[in-house]
Amino acid sequence: MTSLQNPAEPTPAERFAAARDRASRPRLSAFRAGLRFDLDPFQIAACASLEDGNSVLVAAPTGAGKTLIAEFAIYLAMKQSTKKVFYTAPMKALSNQKFQELVAEYGADEVGLLTGDTNVNPQARIVVMTTEVLRNMLYADSDLLTNLAFVVLDEVHFLADRFRGAVWEEVIVHLPQNVRMVSLSATVSNAEEFGDWLQAVRGETDVIVSEERPVPLEQHVLVKSKMLDLFDAAGAAGTHRVNPELVRLAQGAGRGVSVRQDGRHGGNRGRSQPPRSTFEPGRMDRAEIVRLLGGKHLLPAIFFIFSRVGCDQAVNQVLRAGVRLTDAAERAEIRAIVDERCRTLLDEDLGVLGYFEWLDGLERGVAAHHAGMLPAFKEVVEELFQKKLVKAVFATETLALGINMPARTVVLDKLEKFNGEARVPITPGEYTQLTGRAGRRGIDVEGHSVIQWASGLDPQTVASLASRRTYPLNSSFKPTYNMAVNLIDQFGRDRTRTVLESSFAQFQADRAVVDMARAVRQQEESLTGFAASMVCHLGDFTEYSAIRRRLTEVERETLTGETGARAAKERRQRELASLRKRLRAHPCHNCPERESHARWAQRWWKLRRETDALTKQITTRTGAVARVFDRVTEVLLGYGYLLEDRDGAVTLSESGLILRRIYADRDLLVAESLRRGLWNDLDPAGLAAMACALVFEPRREEGLIDERYLPRGPFRAALHDTQELWSRLDDLERDHQLPGSNPLAVGLSLAMWKWARDGSLIEVLDEAEMAAGDFVRWTKQTIDLLDQLSVVADAPVGATARIALDAIRRGIVAYSSFA
């Protein structure tokens, strides 16, 4: 692993070495010559490795310039006449943004985009896509893989995502060995471990880690109207030394110390009247903070608020306060850009979408950014922010995930967020990701993060959070039905087990097994020593101590079970009498060193229990992934998707060939519904509503609908049959020790049915009780499933799916740059 920091002035020897490297790597030299700025050391090291013919894993902070390494890989491929590059990103928004950047660089003829519901120029030499699309291409052995030289896995730390992370591992394991990988990651604490795995499954892979932010980060805490430094001196983040003034303020909270407007302290000095202001600082409202940052030349700023409603409310609060951050020329430019980007939106939809309020905020330099917004609106906000026309954006944390929107300042409204079940503190990794937006390379000398003080915050905890820049990358890989049939079709059952054993999940489990096995060996040595110390010359003290332990357990059961059944009480009394008799009769009972031996025995039993638990963990970890695969295979054999011959060889049935092409979370349920003809009687609107029920995952406040209001006729019958089938499959999965799945969610089905029947936007959003952006997102996921059905399903479902696709791909769903 290479760890690189910014160097001092090079020595003559270093300059000579650099000249020699330029001569040996002409492609890199030519690439550097075409840049407006020189590369950082970690970029040079990564690009040099690529020119040397290796793959690379690059872990560096947000904004450090990792994507430039991907651009060099593209540069290398484009210097050859037929070579191709796939650039993958975890989200469609990132794919769209990268697509537009590459079109500007290489021209529309050379760049394509594949995001599941968007297909632009797929034969191009540079194709941007979501990671799922590449996984599907690998399983289908697509012709587009021909001449593929590089695959860029941007934001590869998404591999840890518990919902989608497995896709990254599937791509890494199944990508042809001659394809080189450029894996770009946020700073993770186990980059070397991840790199070791990449080396094992992909061959020569250099791991390059840089922990240097390109723009230094100054961290502050906003107490009342005073912005205090979090740390007491430059560089103190590494030692967690908190600004003493901040510590005094926090300690004053518990002693009733007042905080004056000038920031100085005043004690009560025994007076009976209360202090002027206790240390509940009376947080500044958003408009005041915007003005404060403007006065300190710290705009543009992103305010991270972990709530969509909170983001919208913050914008309204700032606008009501009369804040205006733009001049007349900027307002004219904003209006021109908005008119151009939104010209295809229907006039009757503008009011429903809140267009005019949104435009008013933009013209005043203020906007929200969250998943509930129409994708087109989010794209405009991103563009205006990049052009420095919007100066204050109130966003949820989704903005931190790789979109190119750096700011001078990041403001954290709180240090906790709702995770779907409870309010939890943000992690060091999340803090690093959020504050990574602060500091624009080539524009700012330093970036700034501002934490708003709240009662109960511990400065040392905040400092620790801000100082820990890394987080571990852990696999979330698990075999699925679709994965199983694809792998068995390619490799057969036995070799598939071997392939799955090469996953990062098993690699990590095996490494943990090594550590646990070492602990077991050490503990077994200790057990031998304890056993020697409790040897009794009169008899087997291990046997005697076991009787004592059992006697203690039964006595405890007797004390806690006084109200139990009479038969149980009598059984315990008989066992107690028997144990006491055996104890007194045992030779060791009369040993003069009995209690000394007993103390060693107690230690022995405790360590024996811990050692047995470790040994059990080793057993469960060894081959864990393959065992899950075996359970998945048994389910597929039971339902006839796989066939087993007399020799135990497993092949795909006709139904298995269909399942092989269904890439959905409910892959088996979809395949089985098609096989049983459960959806044959559905019209296009009914099939759209059914597909929606299969993909929709409601938030806590969504998805509540009385099923009596769902479409009548064939849809009700098909839904009932599909729900019954899900229930049987779920029981079967749990019988096979598989996790099962959630019931179908029909909360959006009626709205989707109406949308497919040409319902108006206002009617559908009112029915869904959902923001426009959410409706667009779920509709596009419905489109993705319908698209698969249109290809794999026989008549009549396949034809119906094609009609349903056209019925719901309209209006705001059809409009967006490429979202």
Order of alpha helices (4+ residues) and beta strands (2+ residues): beta-alpha-alpha-alpha-beta-alpha-beta-alpha-beta-beta-beta-alpha-beta-alpha-beta-alpha-beta-beta-beta-alpha-beta-beta-alpha-beta-alpha-alpha-alpha-alpha-beta-alpha-beta-beta-beta-beta-alpha-beta-alpha-alpha-alpha-alpha-alpha-alpha-alpha-alpha-beta-beta-alpha-alpha-alpha-alpha-alpha-alpha-alpha-alpha-alpha
